[in-house]
Amino acid sequence: MRARAAAHWPVAIGVAAARSGVSARMVRHYESLGLLPQVARTDSGYRQYTEADVHTLRFIRRARELGFSMQEIAALLGLWQDRGRASSQVKEIAQRHAQELQRRIAALQDMRRSLQALVDCCHGDERPECPILDELAAPGAAAQEGSAG
């Protein structure tokens, strides 16, 4: 059995990015937003990331995969780092997000149904008549959409 290689902390941004699954560009972006604490730099100015920084980047990546906003992620990070937190605070953020996702899913399903109805009405042949284009060009279509939201 081979011995596991040492982690060698701190690491450069490319290594931190690879280990966390976050691009170097996004690492810098998250740092600029204050989601990561100020990272150490070498004498020549290169960023140096710790194991804790990489763990935080993984947390952010997973939260992004679940669709949390940057504001929500900042709040969740603060709660994650606060060992005295009440889990009810975390649940509240997650519950609000789940409700927002449900609202967006319903809106997308409505859009799909509307589009499918138009597709079903279109002959899709050599004729120039097209109910899809007619609906998109209909006067007041944008006004109706704006009032629906």
C-alpha positions, -999 to +999 in steps of 0.1 A: +000+000+000+014+034-010+017+062+016-006+091+011+011+122-002+014+151+022-010+180+016+018+207+017-002+237+030-004+266+021-010+262-016-011+285-047-045+295-062-043+269-090-039+241-065-067+255-042-089+258-073-082+222-083-087+208-048-120+227-043-135+223-077-138+261-082-120+280-110-092+303-100-112+332-115-141+323-091-117+319-062-106+355-068-142+366-072-153+350-039-124+366-022-133+400-036-169+395-022-155+388+012-166+351+013-131+341+019-110+357+046-080+377+035-055+352+023-018+353+030+006+363+002+042+355-005+068+382-006+063+383-044+025+388-039+012+353-048-019+342-028-015+313-005-045+292+005-049+270+036-067+238+040-095+258+057-097+281+027-101+251+004-128+237+027-146+271+026-144+271-012-160+236-013-188+249+009-194+278-015-193+255-045-219+232-030-241+261-020-239+274-055-248+240-069-280+242-048-287+276-063-282+298-032-275+334-040-242+351-029-261+369-001-275+336+011-241+320+009-226+348+029-252+343+056-248+305+055-210+308+058-214+331+088-236+306+104-213+277+095-184+294+111-205+304+142-204+273+165-230+290+187-256+293+159-291+281+162-299+256+134-333+273+131-315+302+114-300+279+088-333+261+083-350+294+077-326+304+049-329+270+033-367+269+036-370+304+019-347+292-008-367+260-013-399+281-016-382+304-042-371+273-062-406+260-061-420+293-074-394+293-102-402+257-111-439+265-113-431+295-136-409+274-158-437+247-160-462+274-171-438+286-198-433+251-210-470+245-212-476+277-231-448+270-255-459+234-260-495+246-268-480+269-295-458+241-309-489+218-310-508+245-331-480+249-356-482+228-387-445+228-392-447+224-429-440+245-460-467+271-453-456+305-440-483+307-414-468+301-379-488+305-347-456+306-327-443+337-345-478+352-345-479+349-307-444+363-302-453+393-324-488+399-309-494+434-297-496+435-259-479+402-254-450+418-235-475+439-214-494+408-205-462+390-194-452+420-173-485+421-155-484+383-148-453+385-126 
